[in-house]
Amino acid sequence: MPIYEYQCDKCQHIFEELVFNDATPACPHCGAGETHKLMSACSHQGEGCRQPASSGGSGCAGCSGGHCSTCCAH
């Protein structure tokens, strides 16, 4: 059950959602059903992802959204 990042087509709100199937979630900010999945990328160094010191353990250096749910903290 992966967590994906989505962006609302109506209000542009970016949010994460735990996905159980192929259904597209509604926006938690405005309730619109028109959302799309965003591409997330991690920066890998050696055995895992590298997180910036300022992230407080909640982000990967390569993620455009400031966090990556598929990475580990090193």
C-alpha positions in Angstrom: 0.0 0.0 0.0 2.1 2.9 -1.2 1.7 6.5 -0.4 1.5 8.8 -3.4 1.6 12.6 -3.8 -1.4 14.1 -5.7 -2.2 17.6 -6.8 -5.7 19.0 -7.1 -6.6 20.3 -10.6 -9.1 22.8 -9.1 -7.2 24.4 -6.2 -3.6 23.2 -6.9 -3.3 21.8 -3.3 -0.6 19.1 -3.0 -1.3 16.2 -0.6 -0.3 12.6 0.2 -2.7 9.7 0.1 -2.3 6.0 1.1 -3.6 4.2 -2.0 -5.3 0.8 -1.7 -6.3 0.5 -5.4 -6.2 2.5 -8.6 -8.9 5.0 -7.4 -8.0 8.6 -7.6 -8.5 10.4 -4.2 -10.5 13.6 -3.8 -8.7 16.7 -2.6 -8.8 17.0 1.2 -8.6 20.8 0.9 -11.5 21.6 -1.5 -13.2 18.2 -2.0 -12.7 18.2 -5.8 -12.5 14.8 -7.4 -10.2 15.9 -10.2 -6.6 15.2 -8.9 -3.5 13.8 -10.5 -0.6 11.8 -9.2 2.7 13.6 -9.0 6.1 12.2 -9.9 8.4 11.9 -6.9 12.2 11.3 -7.1 14.7 10.5 -4.4 18.4 11.2 -4.4 20.3 8.0 -3.6 23.7 8.1 -2.2 25.4 4.8 -1.4 23.0 2.5 0.4 20.0 4.8 0.8 18.6 8.3 0.5 20.2 11.4 1.8 18.1 13.8 3.8 19.0 17.4 4.2 19.9 18.4 7.8 17.2 21.1 7.8 14.5 18.6 6.9 14.1 17.4 10.5 13.9 13.8 9.2 10.9 14.5 6.9 12.4 14.8 3.5 14.8 13.5 0.9 17.3 15.9 -0.8 16.0 15.1 -4.3 12.2 15.3 -3.8 10.5 18.3 -5.3 7.7 18.1 -2.7 10.2 18.3 0.3 9.5 14.8 1.4 9.5 11.2 0.0 7.6 8.5 1.6 9.6 5.7 0.0 13.0 6.7 1.4 14.8 6.0 4.7 16.6 8.5 6.9 20.4 8.3 6.9 
